[in-house]
Amino acid sequence: MATRLQRLAEFDGNGEPSPDEAVQVLCEDKSGTYQLPFACRRVNGEWRNSESGSLVEAMVVGWRRPREARS
């Protein structure tokens, strides 16, 4: 199992993505870190589900541009 630091290193987005850019986000709660199963956008200082526009209520601790699917 990946450690918290390893997971954070994988989500190495610097600053904030542009509002029109859908990215993958890493969240954290009392149980640990996890990646949301949907793309998100950073709009007006808030993380939102890229598809529905719903507010992400989890604590986002990192982001990255989508990774290409591996064969």
N, CA, C, O and CB atoms as a CASP TS submission, in Angstrom:
PFRMAT TS
TARGET T0000
AUTHOR 0000-0000-0000
METHOD Language model
MODEL 1
PARENT N/A
ATOM      1  N   MET     1       0.847  -1.178   0.000  1.00  0.00           N
ATOM      2  CA  MET     1       0.000   0.000   0.000  1.00  0.00           C
ATOM      3  C   MET     1       0.891   1.240   0.000  1.00  0.00           C
ATOM      4  O   MET     1       1.892   1.291   0.716  1.00  0.00           O
ATOM      5  CB  MET     1      -0.963  -0.001   1.224  1.00  0.00           C
ATOM      6  N   ALA     2       0.531   2.221  -0.791  1.00  0.00           N
ATOM      7  CA  ALA     2       1.304   3.457  -0.905  1.00  0.00           C
ATOM      8  C   ALA     2       1.171   4.280   0.377  1.00  0.00           C
ATOM      9  O   ALA     2       0.103   4.332   0.987  1.00  0.00           O
ATOM     10  CB  ALA     2       0.837   4.283  -2.130  1.00  0.00           C
ATOM     11  N   THR     3       2.251   4.909   0.768  1.00  0.00           N
ATOM     12  CA  THR     3       2.205   5.782   1.937  1.00  0.00           C
ATOM     13  C   THR     3       1.612   7.133   1.548  1.00  0.00           C
ATOM     14  O   THR     3       1.477   7.450   0.366  1.00  0.00           O
ATOM     15  CB  THR     3       3.618   5.963   2.546  1.00  0.00           C
ATOM     16  N   ARG     4       1.264   7.910   2.549  1.00  0.00           N
ATOM     17  CA  ARG     4       0.706   9.241   2.311  1.00  0.00           C
ATOM     18  C   ARG     4       1.670  10.086   1.483  1.00  0.00           C
ATOM     19  O   ARG     4       1.247  10.761   0.544  1.00  0.00           O
ATOM     20  CB  ARG     4       0.392   9.942   3.645  1.00  0.00           C
ATOM     21  N   LEU     5       2.934  10.059   1.812  1.00  0.00           N
ATOM     22  CA  LEU     5       3.914  10.861   1.083  1.00  0.00           C
ATOM     23  C   LEU     5       4.053  10.404  -0.365  1.00  0.00           C
ATOM     24  O   LEU     5       4.224  11.231  -1.260  1.00  0.00           O
ATOM     25  CB  LEU     5       5.267  10.796   1.777  1.00  0.00           C
ATOM     26  N   GLN     6       3.981   9.103  -0.601  1.00  0.00           N
ATOM     27  CA  GLN     6       4.045   8.595  -1.979  1.00  0.00           C
ATOM     28  C   GLN     6       2.837   9.075  -2.776  1.00  0.00           C
ATOM     29  O   GLN     6       2.973   9.489  -3.927  1.00  0.00           O
ATOM     30  CB  GLN     6       4.114   7.047  -1.992  1.00  0.00           C
ATOM     31  N   ARG     7       1.658   9.020  -2.165  1.00  0.00           N
ATOM     32  CA  ARG     7       0.446   9.471  -2.858  1.00  0.00           C
ATOM     33  C   ARG     7       0.518  10.961  -3.166  1.00  0.00           C
ATOM     34  O   ARG     7       0.175  11.392  -4.267  1.00  0.00           O
ATOM     35  CB  ARG     7      -0.803   9.169  -2.014  1.00  0.00           C
ATOM     36  N   LEU     8       0.972  11.753  -2.178  1.00  0.00           N
ATOM     37  CA  LEU     8       1.095  13.199  -2.399  1.00  0.00           C
ATOM     38  C   LEU     8       2.079  13.496  -3.522  1.00  0.00           C
ATOM     39  O   LEU     8       1.860  14.420  -4.307  1.00  0.00           O
ATOM     40  CB  LEU     8       1.542  13.904  -1.109  1.00  0.00           C
ATOM     41  N   ALA     9       3.155  12.728  -3.608  1.00  0.00           N
ATOM     42  CA  ALA     9       4.150  12.938  -4.666  1.00  0.00           C
ATOM     43  C   ALA     9       3.551  12.670  -6.048  1.00  0.00           C
ATOM     44  O   ALA     9       3.973  13.282  -7.029  1.00  0.00           O
ATOM     45  CB  ALA     9       5.373  12.030  -4.437  1.00  0.00           C
ATOM     46  N   GLU    10       2.580  11.769  -6.138  1.00  0.00           N
ATOM     47  CA  GLU    10       1.931  11.468  -7.416  1.00  0.00           C
ATOM     48  C   GLU    10       0.996  12.600  -7.857  1.00  0.00           C
ATOM     49  O   GLU    10       0.749  12.774  -9.050  1.00  0.00           O
ATOM     50  CB  GLU    10       1.147  10.156  -7.312  1.00  0.00           C
ATOM     51  N   PHE    11       0.485  13.356  -6.907  1.00  0.00           N
ATOM     52  CA  PHE    11      -0.449  14.454  -7.197  1.00  0.00           C
ATOM     53  C   PHE    11       0.305  15.761  -6.996  1.00  0.00           C
ATOM     54  O   PHE    11       0.120  16.467  -6.004  1.00  0.00           O
ATOM     55  CB  PHE    11      -1.736  14.389  -6.276  1.00  0.00           C
ATOM     56  N   ASP    12       1.157  16.059  -7.964  1.00  0.00           N
ATOM     57  CA  ASP    12       2.140  17.124  -7.806  1.00  0.00           C
ATOM     58  C   ASP    12       1.795  18.414  -8.545  1.00  0.00           C
ATOM     59  O   ASP    12       2.688  19.158  -8.949  1.00  0.00           O
ATOM     60  CB  ASP    12       3.464  16.640  -8.270  1.00  0.00           C
ATOM     61  N   GLY    13       0.504  18.679  -8.723  1.00  0.00           N
ATOM     62  CA  GLY    13       0.121  19.917  -9.398  1.00  0.00           C
ATOM     63  C   GLY    13       0.578  21.129  -8.603  1.00  0.00           C
ATOM     64  O   GLY    13       0.392  21.186  -7.388  1.00  0.00           O
ATOM     65  N   ASN    14       1.163  22.076  -9.274  1.00  0.00           N
ATOM     66  CA  ASN    14       1.630  23.299  -8.616  1.00  0.00           C
ATOM     67  C   ASN    14       0.604  24.398  -8.800  1.00  0.00           C
ATOM     68  O   ASN    14       0.029  24.536  -9.879  1.00  0.00           O
ATOM     69  CB  ASN    14       3.003  23.741  -9.172  1.00  0.00           C
ATOM     70  N   GLY    15       0.370  25.178  -7.767  1.00  0.00           N
ATOM     71  CA  GLY    15      -0.597  26.262  -7.864  1.00  0.00           C
ATOM     72  C   GLY    15      -1.993  25.718  -8.066  1.00  0.00           C
ATOM     73  O   GLY    15      -2.368  24.702  -7.481  1.00  0.00           O
ATOM     74  N   GLU    16      -2.751  26.391  -8.888  1.00  0.00           N
ATOM     75  CA  GLU    16      -4.113  25.948  -9.193  1.00  0.00           C
ATOM     76  C   GLU    16      -4.253  25.734 -10.691  1.00  0.00           C
ATOM     77  O   GLU    16      -3.696  26.495 -11.481  1.00  0.00           O
ATOM     78  CB  GLU    16      -5.158  26.975  -8.691  1.00  0.00           C
ATOM     79  N   PRO    17      -5.001  24.694 -11.092  1.00  0.00           N
ATOM     80  CA  PRO    17      -5.254  24.511 -12.531  1.00  0.00           C
ATOM     81  C   PRO    17      -6.198  25.604 -13.017  1.00  0.00           C
ATOM     82  O   PRO    17      -6.907  26.222 -12.222  1.00  0.00           O
ATOM     83  CB  PRO    17      -5.856  23.098 -12.824  1.00  0.00           C
ATOM     84  N   SER    18      -6.202  25.837 -14.313  1.00  0.00           N
ATOM     85  CA  SER    18      -7.137  26.820 -14.860  1.00  0.00           C
ATOM     86  C   SER    18      -8.560  26.276 -14.728  1.00  0.00           C
ATOM     87  O   SER    18      -8.747  25.059 -14.726  1.00  0.00           O
ATOM     88  CB  SER    18      -6.800  27.146 -16.355  1.00  0.00           C
ATOM     89  N   PRO    19      -9.566  27.143 -14.617  1.00  0.00           N
ATOM     90  CA  PRO    19     -10.944  26.696 -14.419  1.00  0.00           C
ATOM     91  C   PRO    19     -11.481  25.803 -15.536  1.00  0.00           C
ATOM     92  O   PRO    19     -12.419  25.038 -15.311  1.00  0.00           O
ATOM     93  CB  PRO    19     -11.831  27.884 -14.281  1.00  0.00           C
ATOM     94  N   ASP    20     -10.900  25.886 -16.740  1.00  0.00           N
ATOM     95  CA  ASP    20     -11.386  25.051 -17.842  1.00  0.00           C
ATOM     96  C   ASP    20     -10.655  23.720 -17.933  1.00  0.00           C
ATOM     97  O   ASP    20     -10.883  22.955 -18.871  1.00  0.00           O
ATOM     98  CB  ASP    20     -11.247  25.792 -19.151  1.00  0.00           C
ATOM     99  N   GLU    21      -9.784  23.433 -16.979  1.00  0.00           N
ATOM    100  CA  GLU    21      -8.993  22.200 -17.009  1.00  0.00           C
ATOM    101  C   GLU    21      -9.531  21.177 -16.013  1.00  0.00           C
ATOM    102  O   GLU    21      -9.559  21.441 -14.811  1.00  0.00           O
ATOM    103  CB  GLU    21      -7.519  22.503 -16.708  1.00  0.00           C
ATOM    104  N   ALA    22      -9.957  20.011 -16.503  1.00  0.00           N
ATOM    105  CA  ALA    22     -10.418  18.920 -15.636  1.00  0.00           C
ATOM    106  C   ALA    22      -9.203  18.124 -15.173  1.00  0.00           C
ATOM    107  O   ALA    22      -8.384  17.691 -15.983  1.00  0.00           O
ATOM    108  CB  ALA    22     -11.445  17.993 -16.380  1.00  0.00           C
ATOM    109  N   VAL    23      -9.098  17.937 -13.858  1.00  0.00           N
ATOM    110  CA  VAL    23      -7.939  17.254 -13.283  1.00  0.00           C
ATOM    111  C   VAL    23      -8.373  16.159 -12.312  1.00  0.00           C
ATOM    112  O   VAL    23      -9.536  16.097 -11.912  1.00  0.00           O
ATOM    113  CB  VAL    23      -7.026  18.258 -12.568  1.00  0.00           C
ATOM    114  N   GLN    24      -7.436  15.306 -11.943  1.00  0.00           N
ATOM    115  CA  GLN    24      -7.656  14.289 -10.927  1.00  0.00           C
ATOM    116  C   GLN    24      -7.259  14.891  -9.588  1.00  0.00           C
ATOM    117  O   GLN    24      -6.263  15.611  -9.503  1.00  0.00           O
ATOM    118  CB  GLN    24      -6.846  12.979 -11.233  1.00  0.00           C
ATOM    119  N   VAL    25      -8.034  14.602  -8.529  1.00  0.00           N
ATOM    120  CA  VAL    25      -7.712  15.150  -7.219  1.00  0.00           C
ATOM    121  C   VAL    25      -7.519  14.042  -6.190  1.00  0.00           C
ATOM    122  O   VAL    25      -8.120  12.971  -6.268  1.00  0.00           O
ATOM    123  CB  VAL    25      -8.807  16.107  -6.762  1.00  0.00           C
ATOM    124  N   LEU    26      -6.659  14.345  -5.227  1.00  0.00           N
ATOM    125  CA  LEU    26      -6.395  13.461  -4.093  1.00  0.00           C
ATOM    126  C   LEU    26      -7.006  14.117  -2.871  1.00  0.00           C
ATOM    127  O   LEU    26      -6.756  15.289  -2.592  1.00  0.00           O
ATOM    128  CB  LEU    26      -4.852  13.197  -3.896  1.00  0.00           C
ATOM    129  N   CYS    27      -7.810  13.355  -2.144  1.00  0.00           N
ATOM    130  CA  CYS    27      -8.473  13.866  -0.949  1.00  0.00           C
ATOM    131  C   CYS    27      -7.955  13.118   0.276  1.00  0.00           C
ATOM    132  O   CYS    27      -7.313  12.074   0.161  1.00  0.00           O
ATOM    133  CB  CYS    27     -10.015  13.728  -1.068  1.00  0.00           C
ATOM    134  N   GLU    28      -8.248  13.671   1.444  1.00  0.00           N
ATOM    135  CA  GLU    28      -7.792  13.040   2.685  1.00  0.00           C
ATOM    136  C   GLU    28      -8.856  13.197   3.752  1.00  0.00           C
ATOM    137  O   GLU    28      -9.498  14.241   3.868  1.00  0.00           O
ATOM    138  CB  GLU    28      -6.453  13.651   3.163  1.00  0.00           C
ATOM    139  N   ASP    29      -9.032  12.132   4.534  1.00  0.00           N
ATOM    140  CA  ASP    29      -9.900  12.178   5.702  1.00  0.00           C
ATOM    141  C   ASP    29      -9.214  11.389   6.814  1.00  0.00           C
ATOM    142  O   ASP    29      -8.046  11.024   6.680  1.00  0.00           O
ATOM    143  CB  ASP    29     -11.332  11.602   5.384  1.00  0.00           C
ATOM    144  N   LYS    30      -9.921  11.123   7.903  1.00  0.00           N
ATOM    145  CA  LYS    30      -9.309  10.445   9.049  1.00  0.00           C
ATOM    146  C   LYS    30      -8.835   9.025   8.720  1.00  0.00           C
ATOM    147  O   LYS    30      -8.025   8.459   9.454  1.00  0.00           O
ATOM    148  CB  LYS    30     -10.295  10.395  10.198  1.00  0.00           C
ATOM    149  N   SER    31      -9.334   8.449   7.626  1.00  0.00           N
ATOM    150  CA  SER    31      -8.937   7.093   7.236  1.00  0.00           C
ATOM    151  C   SER    31      -7.737   7.066   6.307  1.00  0.00           C
ATOM    152  O   SER    31      -7.117   6.017   6.130  1.00  0.00           O
ATOM    153  CB  SER    31     -10.089   6.395   6.574  1.00  0.00           C
ATOM    154  N   GLY    32      -7.398   8.206   5.708  1.00  0.00           N
ATOM    155  CA  GLY    32      -6.258   8.245   4.793  1.00  0.00           C
ATOM    156  C   GLY    32      -6.554   9.044   3.540  1.00  0.00           C
ATOM    157  O   GLY    32      -7.470   9.864   3.504  1.00  0.00           O
ATOM    158  N   THR    33      -5.752   8.784   2.507  1.00  0.00           N
ATOM    159  CA  THR    33      -5.909   9.504   1.247  1.00  0.00           C
ATOM    160  C   THR    33      -6.625   8.630   0.217  1.00  0.00           C
ATOM    161  O   THR    33      -6.556   7.402   0.265  1.00  0.00           O
ATOM    162  CB  THR    33      -4.536   9.954   0.708  1.00  0.00           C
ATOM    163  N   TYR    34      -7.300   9.280  -0.696  1.00  0.00           N
ATOM    164  CA  TYR    34      -8.010   8.571  -1.760  1.00  0.00           C
ATOM    165  C   TYR    34      -8.219   9.500  -2.937  1.00  0.00           C
ATOM    166  O   TYR    34      -8.333  10.715  -2.776  1.00  0.00           O
ATOM    167  CB  TYR    34      -9.362   8.024  -1.257  1.00  0.00           C
ATOM    168  N   GLN    35      -8.267   8.911  -4.129  1.00  0.00           N
ATOM    169  CA  GLN    35      -8.524   9.669  -5.352  1.00  0.00           C
ATOM    170  C   GLN    35     -10.012   9.623  -5.648  1.00  0.00           C
ATOM    171  O   GLN    35     -10.635   8.564  -5.581  1.00  0.00           O
ATOM    172  CB  GLN    35      -7.702   9.108  -6.550  1.00  0.00           C
ATOM    173  N   LEU    36     -10.577  10.778  -5.976  1.00  0.00           N
ATOM    174  CA  LEU    36     -11.988  10.791  -6.355  1.00  0.00           C
ATOM    175  C   LEU    36     -12.151  10.088  -7.702  1.00  0.00           C
ATOM    176  O   LEU    36     -11.267  10.174  -8.554  1.00  0.00           O
ATOM    177  CB  LEU    36     -12.536  12.249  -6.422  1.00  0.00           C
ATOM    178  N   PRO    37     -13.279   9.389  -7.902  1.00  0.00           N
ATOM    179  CA  PRO    37     -13.478   8.623  -9.137  1.00  0.00           C
ATOM    180  C   PRO    37     -13.982   9.457 -10.313  1.00  0.00           C
ATOM    181  O   PRO    37     -14.429   8.904 -11.318  1.00  0.00           O
ATOM    182  CB  PRO    37     -14.444   7.509  -8.881  1.00  0.00           C
ATOM    183  N   PHE    38     -13.915  10.769 -10.196  1.00  0.00           N
ATOM    184  CA  PHE    38     -14.359  11.652 -11.270  1.00  0.00           C
ATOM    185  C   PHE    38     -13.409  12.840 -11.361  1.00  0.00           C
ATOM    186  O   PHE    38     -12.728  13.187 -10.396  1.00  0.00           O
ATOM    187  CB  PHE    38     -15.822  12.130 -11.033  1.00  0.00           C
ATOM    188  N   ALA    39     -13.378  13.452 -12.534  1.00  0.00           N
ATOM    189  CA  ALA    39     -12.524  14.626 -12.744  1.00  0.00           C
ATOM    190  C   ALA    39     -13.144  15.839 -12.058  1.00  0.00           C
ATOM    191  O   ALA    39     -14.360  15.920 -11.886  1.00  0.00           O
ATOM    192  CB  ALA    39     -12.321  14.902 -14.261  1.00  0.00           C
ATOM    193  N   CYS    40     -12.285  16.781 -11.671  1.00  0.00           N
ATOM    194  CA  CYS    40     -12.731  17.992 -10.990  1.00  0.00           C
ATOM    195  C   CYS    40     -12.143  19.228 -11.651  1.00  0.00           C
ATOM    196  O   CYS    40     -11.157  19.159 -12.385  1.00  0.00           O
ATOM    197  CB  CYS    40     -12.345  17.951  -9.508  1.00  0.00           C
ATOM    198  N   ARG    41     -12.775  20.357 -11.371  1.00  0.00           N
ATOM    199  CA  ARG    41     -12.281  21.660 -11.826  1.00  0.00           C
ATOM    200  C   ARG    41     -12.218  22.584 -10.615  1.00  0.00           C
ATOM    201  O   ARG    41     -13.017  22.464  -9.686  1.00  0.00           O
ATOM    202  CB  ARG    41     -13.200  22.267 -12.957  1.00  0.00           C
ATOM    203  N   ARG    42     -11.265  23.497 -10.635  1.00  0.00           N
ATOM    204  CA  ARG    42     -11.127  24.509  -9.581  1.00  0.00           C
ATOM    205  C   ARG    42     -11.771  25.784 -10.106  1.00  0.00           C
ATOM    206  O   ARG    42     -11.247  26.415 -11.023  1.00  0.00           O
ATOM    207  CB  ARG    42      -9.607  24.748  -9.181  1.00  0.00           C
ATOM    208  N   VAL    43     -12.917  26.167  -9.522  1.00  0.00           N
ATOM    209  CA  VAL    43     -13.684  27.313  -9.996  1.00  0.00           C
ATOM    210  C   VAL    43     -13.936  28.263  -8.825  1.00  0.00           C
ATOM    211  O   VAL    43     -14.526  27.881  -7.815  1.00  0.00           O
ATOM    212  CB  VAL    43     -15.027  26.858 -10.642  1.00  0.00           C
ATOM    213  N   ASN    44     -13.482  29.499  -8.979  1.00  0.00           N
ATOM    214  CA  ASN    44     -13.679  30.518  -7.936  1.00  0.00           C
ATOM    215  C   ASN    44     -13.241  30.037  -6.559  1.00  0.00           C
ATOM    216  O   ASN    44     -13.919  30.280  -5.561  1.00  0.00           O
ATOM    217  CB  ASN    44     -15.138  30.933  -7.884  1.00  0.00           C
ATOM    218  N   GLY    45     -12.101  29.351  -6.516  1.00  0.00           N
ATOM    219  CA  GLY    45     -11.548  28.903  -5.232  1.00  0.00           C
ATOM    220  C   GLY    45     -12.182  27.658  -4.661  1.00  0.00           C
ATOM    221  O   GLY    45     -11.875  27.281  -3.531  1.00  0.00           O
ATOM    222  N   GLU    46     -13.067  27.000  -5.412  1.00  0.00           N
ATOM    223  CA  GLU    46     -13.734  25.785  -4.931  1.00  0.00           C
ATOM    224  C   GLU    46     -13.501  24.638  -5.909  1.00  0.00           C
ATOM    225  O   GLU    46     -13.433  24.848  -7.120  1.00  0.00           O
ATOM    226  CB  GLU    46     -15.253  26.029  -4.739  1.00  0.00           C
ATOM    227  N   TRP    47     -13.380  23.425  -5.372  1.00  0.00           N
ATOM    228  CA  TRP    47     -13.278  22.237  -6.216  1.00  0.00           C
ATOM    229  C   TRP    47     -14.686  21.779  -6.564  1.00  0.00           C
ATOM    230  O   TRP    47     -15.549  21.664  -5.693  1.00  0.00           O
ATOM    231  CB  TRP    47     -12.475  21.097  -5.505  1.00  0.00           C
ATOM    232  N   ARG    48     -14.908  21.517  -7.858  1.00  0.00           N
ATOM    233  CA  ARG    48     -16.223  21.080  -8.329  1.00  0.00           C
ATOM    234  C   ARG    48     -16.087  19.865  -9.239  1.00  0.00           C
ATOM    235  O   ARG    48     -15.104  19.721  -9.965  1.00  0.00           O
ATOM    236  CB  ARG    48     -16.942  22.223  -9.071  1.00  0.00           C
ATOM    237  N   ASN    49     -17.097  18.990  -9.186  1.00  0.00           N
ATOM    238  CA  ASN    49     -17.170  17.847 -10.083  1.00  0.00           C
ATOM    239  C   ASN    49     -17.241  18.397 -11.503  1.00  0.00           C
ATOM    240  O   ASN    49     -18.089  19.236 -11.807  1.00  0.00           O
ATOM    241  CB  ASN    49     -18.408  16.923  -9.755  1.00  0.00           C
ATOM    242  N   SER    50     -16.365  17.935 -12.355  1.00  0.00           N
ATOM    243  CA  SER    50     -16.274  18.445 -13.721  1.00  0.00           C
ATOM    244  C   SER    50     -17.543  18.185 -14.526  1.00  0.00           C
ATOM    245  O   SER    50     -17.907  18.997 -15.375  1.00  0.00           O
ATOM    246  CB  SER    50     -15.089  17.822 -14.426  1.00  0.00           C
ATOM    247  N   GLU    51     -18.215  17.080 -14.276  1.00  0.00           N
ATOM    248  CA  GLU    51     -19.428  16.718 -15.036  1.00  0.00           C
ATOM    249  C   GLU    51     -20.673  17.421 -14.493  1.00  0.00           C
ATOM    250  O   GLU    51     -21.408  18.063 -15.243  1.00  0.00           O
ATOM    251  CB  GLU    51     -19.640  15.198 -15.002  1.00  0.00           C
ATOM    252  N   SER    52     -20.904  17.296 -13.187  1.00  0.00           N
ATOM    253  CA  SER    52     -22.156  17.789 -12.606  1.00  0.00           C
ATOM    254  C   SER    52     -22.074  19.226 -12.097  1.00  0.00           C
ATOM    255  O   SER    52     -23.099  19.894 -11.955  1.00  0.00           O
ATOM    256  CB  SER    52     -22.571  16.894 -11.481  1.00  0.00           C
ATOM    257  N   GLY    53     -20.868  19.699 -11.822  1.00  0.00           N
ATOM    258  CA  GLY    53     -20.706  21.031 -11.246  1.00  0.00           C
ATOM    259  C   GLY    53     -20.915  21.063  -9.744  1.00  0.00           C
ATOM    260  O   GLY    53     -20.823  22.124  -9.127  1.00  0.00           O
ATOM    261  N   SER    54     -21.200  19.897  -9.142  1.00  0.00           N
ATOM    262  CA  SER    54     -21.425  19.830  -7.697  1.00  0.00           C
ATOM    263  C   SER    54     -20.143  20.153  -6.934  1.00  0.00           C
ATOM    264  O   SER    54     -19.042  19.828  -7.377  1.00  0.00           O
ATOM    265  CB  SER    54     -21.943  18.439  -7.297  1.00  0.00           C
ATOM    266  N   LEU    55     -20.308  20.796  -5.784  1.00  0.00           N
ATOM    267  CA  LEU    55     -19.192  21.134  -4.915  1.00  0.00           C
ATOM    268  C   LEU    55     -18.578  19.865  -4.331  1.00  0.00           C
ATOM    269  O   LEU    55     -19.303  18.980  -3.876  1.00  0.00           O
ATOM    270  CB  LEU    55     -19.647  22.081  -3.791  1.00  0.00           C
ATOM    271  N   VAL    56     -17.257  19.770  -4.340  1.00  0.00           N
ATOM    272  CA  VAL    56     -16.559  18.650  -3.697  1.00  0.00           C
ATOM    273  C   VAL    56     -16.431  19.010  -2.225  1.00  0.00           C
ATOM    274  O   VAL    56     -15.804  20.011  -1.878  1.00  0.00           O
ATOM    275  CB  VAL    56     -15.136  18.370  -4.358  1.00  0.00           C
ATOM    276  N   GLU    57     -17.021  18.200  -1.365  1.00  0.00           N
ATOM    277  CA  GLU    57     -17.033  18.501   0.058  1.00  0.00           C
ATOM    278  C   GLU    57     -15.872  17.875   0.808  1.00  0.00           C
ATOM    279  O   GLU    57     -15.697  18.139   1.998  1.00  0.00           O
ATOM    280  CB  GLU    57     -18.319  18.043   0.660  1.00  0.00           C
ATOM    281  N   ALA    58     -15.083  17.061   0.147  1.00  0.00           N
ATOM    282  CA  ALA    58     -13.919  16.424   0.769  1.00  0.00           C
ATOM    283  C   ALA    58     -12.758  17.416   0.816  1.00  0.00           C
ATOM    284  O   ALA    58     -12.756  18.411   0.090  1.00  0.00           O
ATOM    285  CB  ALA    58     -13.510  15.137  -0.006  1.00  0.00           C
ATOM    286  N   MET    59     -11.769  17.140   1.673  1.00  0.00           N
ATOM    287  CA  MET    59     -10.584  17.981   1.754  1.00  0.00           C
ATOM    288  C   MET    59      -9.593  17.546   0.672  1.00  0.00           C
ATOM    289  O   MET    59      -9.006  16.468   0.757  1.00  0.00           O
ATOM    290  CB  MET    59      -9.937  17.899   3.172  1.00  0.00           C
ATOM    291  N   VAL    60      -9.413  18.386  -0.337  1.00  0.00           N
ATOM    292  CA  VAL    60      -8.492  18.102  -1.433  1.00  0.00           C
ATOM    293  C   VAL    60      -7.083  18.490  -0.988  1.00  0.00           C
ATOM    294  O   VAL    60      -6.848  19.616  -0.551  1.00  0.00           O
ATOM    295  CB  VAL    60      -8.905  18.869  -2.737  1.00  0.00           C
ATOM    296  N   VAL    61      -6.139  17.534  -1.106  1.00  0.00           N
ATOM    297  CA  VAL    61      -4.761  17.788  -0.678  1.00  0.00           C
ATOM    298  C   VAL    61      -3.776  17.799  -1.842  1.00  0.00           C
ATOM    299  O   VAL    61      -2.603  18.121  -1.652  1.00  0.00           O
ATOM    300  CB  VAL    61      -4.335  16.744   0.331  1.00  0.00           C
ATOM    301  N   GLY    62      -4.235  17.452  -3.048  1.00  0.00           N
ATOM    302  CA  GLY    62      -3.362  17.477  -4.208  1.00  0.00           C
ATOM    303  C   GLY    62      -4.140  17.288  -5.493  1.00  0.00           C
ATOM    304  O   GLY    62      -5.278  16.819  -5.474  1.00  0.00           O
ATOM    305  N   TRP    63      -3.527  17.654  -6.612  1.00  0.00           N
ATOM    306  CA  TRP    63      -4.155  17.459  -7.916  1.00  0.00           C
ATOM    307  C   TRP    63      -3.079  17.147  -8.945  1.00  0.00           C
ATOM    308  O   TRP    63      -1.894  17.410  -8.736  1.00  0.00           O
ATOM    309  CB  TRP    63      -4.972  18.712  -8.338  1.00  0.00           C
ATOM    310  N   ARG    64      -3.525  16.575 -10.065  1.00  0.00           N
ATOM    311  CA  ARG    64      -2.625  16.297 -11.199  1.00  0.00           C
ATOM    312  C   ARG    64      -3.449  16.277 -12.470  1.00  0.00           C
ATOM    313  O   ARG    64      -4.665  16.086 -12.456  1.00  0.00           O
ATOM    314  CB  ARG    64      -1.861  14.941 -11.011  1.00  0.00           C
ATOM    315  N   ARG    65      -2.739  16.480 -13.571  1.00  0.00           N
ATOM    316  CA  ARG    65      -3.401  16.336 -14.859  1.00  0.00           C
ATOM    317  C   ARG    65      -3.689  14.854 -15.076  1.00  0.00           C
ATOM    318  O   ARG    65      -2.938  14.003 -14.599  1.00  0.00           O
ATOM    319  CB  ARG    65      -2.527  16.923 -16.021  1.00  0.00           C
ATOM    320  N   PRO    66      -4.772  14.535 -15.793  1.00  0.00           N
ATOM    321  CA  PRO    66      -5.127  13.129 -15.991  1.00  0.00           C
ATOM    322  C   PRO    66      -3.988  12.321 -16.602  1.00  0.00           C
ATOM    323  O   PRO    66      -3.285  12.783 -17.502  1.00  0.00           O
ATOM    324  CB  PRO    66      -6.352  13.025 -16.873  1.00  0.00           C
ATOM    325  N   ARG    67      -3.826  11.122 -16.099  1.00  0.00           N
ATOM    326  CA  ARG    67      -2.823  10.206 -16.621  1.00  0.00           C
ATOM    327  C   ARG    67      -3.445   9.405 -17.758  1.00  0.00           C
ATOM    328  O   ARG    67      -4.630   9.073 -17.716  1.00  0.00           O
ATOM    329  CB  ARG    67      -2.278   9.265 -15.502  1.00  0.00           C
ATOM    330  N   GLU    68      -2.653   9.099 -18.759  1.00  0.00           N
ATOM    331  CA  GLU    68      -3.170   8.273 -19.854  1.00  0.00           C
ATOM    332  C   GLU    68      -3.347   6.846 -19.373  1.00  0.00           C
ATOM    333  O   GLU    68      -2.562   6.346 -18.568  1.00  0.00           O
ATOM    334  CB  GLU    68      -2.227   8.318 -21.081  1.00  0.00           C
ATOM    335  N   ALA    69      -4.377   6.203 -19.869  1.00  0.00           N
ATOM    336  CA  ALA    69      -4.643   4.816 -19.486  1.00  0.00           C
ATOM    337  C   ALA    69      -3.517   3.914 -19.947  1.00  0.00           C
ATOM    338  O   ALA    69      -3.004   4.047 -21.058  1.00  0.00           O
ATOM    339  CB  ALA    69      -5.977   4.336 -20.068  1.00  0.00           C
ATOM    340  N   ARG    70      -3.142   2.991 -19.068  1.00  0.00           N
ATOM    341  CA  ARG    70      -2.073   2.046 -19.424  1.00  0.00           C
ATOM    342  C   ARG    70      -2.683   0.823 -20.075  1.00  0.00           C
ATOM    343  O   ARG    70      -3.777   0.397 -19.707  1.00  0.00           O
ATOM    344  CB  ARG    70      -1.242   1.637 -18.177  1.00  0.00           C
ATOM    345  N   SER    71      -1.974   0.255 -21.049  1.00  0.00           N
ATOM    346  CA  SER    71      -2.483  -0.931 -21.732  1.00  0.00           C
ATOM    347  C   SER    71      -2.137  -2.173 -20.978  1.00  0.00           C
ATOM    348  O   SER    71      -2.487  -3.273 -21.407  1.00  0.00           O
ATOM    349  CB  SER    71      -1.944  -1.020 -23.137  1.00  0.00           C
TER
END
